[in-house]
């Protein structure tokens, strides 16, 4: 297998940037389907990939799918007035009545390992237009059996949904890496009877069966040489981001630290409905994106508009998202 990843550039970038992105999907397939808008508001971006190099590492961001939601002010800026949320959207040429949830796992080929970060919605999301990770892996020139490590940034349903396929591991030759704090929280029977029960059940179904093949890590742990974990707790109890370094080049996988490229970045103190500890999540946004901006690093955001890669500039009360264009093509 070649150590490079075939270049498959993005399509429909303008359409993807017409909204914003986030939700942990701690719900059943039926509940997910019931929460969806009508089918004519859905898109199925099967096979869309965004491939580039970071040093000697090949990186491919894969679109698992998108979902269009309504009433952005009920998800983002929940500690603000609805008018403030709408005003910021309008100032950024975005609609005020709808937003886009996107899901973008990342595949990194180091030359000796093929590492998948998060697994999308999986088969449980396909009826609603998501769950296209396996198609994207194929479009990038890989097979699921070639994935040697699966890393979970956290254990919300839109990140662990693709671990299983038809009741069996989707990546049968892989070992797994996950945060100890995150796993301990979600597997705990104390979640039963609480709002976290749905997430607990998802972890019992998709993660616990793989636990014997998992390495549980904490802040600063090395996944492989050049890829290091960094605690960014708040969105979930053990949410982690990952710093990637190869041949003097860097990249940060920010997972769900920011869930909207405008509302979460331009106003990092604004609360997000699905951030489980909202104060910690805001602190994590500032910590992570101060680093990304100061070091001028590219980042992949799981819920950023596909192709989900960009840069950060400090601006006013927060940050400005600068989408990647041709930086990796030269």
Helices and strands as residue ranges (DSSP letters): H 13-16, H 29-35, G 39-41, E 49-54, E 57-70, G 72-74, H 82-91, E 98-109, E 114-117, G 122-128, H 133-139, G 144-146, E 149-151, H 157-160, E 164-165, E 168-169, E 175-179, H 180-187, G 189-191, H 197-206, G 208-213, E 214-217, E 222-224, E 227-231, E 240-246, E 249-255, H 278-294, E 298-301, E 309-315, E 318-323
